[in-house]
C-alpha cells in the first residue's frame, strides 16, 4: 500500500513541535531556512552573517516554540524574530565597520558579494543589476529597508508586514510607496555616477 | 492631478488599488506628463527585477551545524548546575534584588545620618602650626601616665618648650 503523505500547515507543524514532535521542527527548518536567508541577506548584505542570523532565528524557534500562540501566522512570527535579530546584527556590523574604516582608511571599505558557489537561481536581465539594487537597499534607512525587502523580495502581504512590524496597514502602504520612490531615486543617482 | 499627487499614489496605481475616479485622474496625468509616465515605467521595471533577484540557499552543512547547536543546548540544559540554576532562577533573582535593596537602603541611611548629624561622624581637618607657636597639651593633664598614686598631676612643664623652627602639619581630630 502506498504511503499517504500529509502536507501539514506551518501552524499545525509548530503545534506538533510544541507537543514534543521534533520531526515537525525539522520540517519547519526545511521550509524556512532559505526564505529567511534571502530576507536577512538583503538586509545585511553579508552571506556569512546572514546564515548566522538564520541559525540564531531557528535556534530561537527551538528554545521558544512554547511562546508561539496561534493568533498570528507562523510565518509572521518567525519573520518577526528574524527581523529583530537582523536589526541587532546590522547595528553591530555598522559599529564594527566604523571601527575598521577608522583603522583602514575610507577607500578600503569592502563590498561583499556572495560567492558563485551559492548558485543563484536566476540572472537578472533588467536595466538594474543585482549589485546596484543591493547597494541602493543598503543605503535606505532601516524602516524603508525592512518594508521593501518584506514586500518586494519576500512578497509578503500588507497585512503580514503590518503584523511583523507592528504598525498599521495604512503606515505600511505609505512606507512602501516612499521606499519605492527613494529606491528609484537612489538607483538613478548610482547610474549617473 | 499634479506630479506630486501622482507620486503619492504610484504604488496604488501599479497594484490596482485605486477607485475608478482616481484611476482616471492618474491616467489623464500620465497621458500628458512624460516625466511621470517614465517614472511609472521605470518603477514597474524595478519591481519586476526585484521579484526576480537571485535566491540564495543555505550551505549544505547548515542543518548539521544547527543540530550540533541544539545538542549543545540540550547538554547544557542537562548539566546539574544549569538545571538547579534554571529551577531556582526566580528565587536567585529575588534574593539578589533583595540584597541589592538592603545594601542601597543602608548606604542611603548612613549618608542621611551623616548629613543631618555631622557630630556623630568624626571629621578631620588639617591646620598649619606656625614656627614659634606653643603646641597645646590639654589632654596630657588627665592622662593616667601623668597621675601619681596619690592622684596628683605630674605632667612635666612644657610651657618653655618652643615649637622647633620648621612648620608642622598636624591632623586635629574633633571629638
Interface residues (C-beta under 8 A of the other chain):
Chain A: X26 X29 X33 X34 X37 X38 X41 X42 X47 X51 X54 X55 X58 X59 X62 X63 X114 X118 X119 X120 X121 X122 X123 X124 X126 X127 X128 X130 X133 X148 X152 X153 X155 X173 X176 X177 X180 X181 X183 X184 X187
Chain B: X7 X8 X9 X10 X11 X12 X39 X42 X43 X45 X46 X47 X48 X49 X50 X51 X52 X53 X54 X55 X56 X57 X58 X59 X62 X63 X65 X66 X69 X70 X73
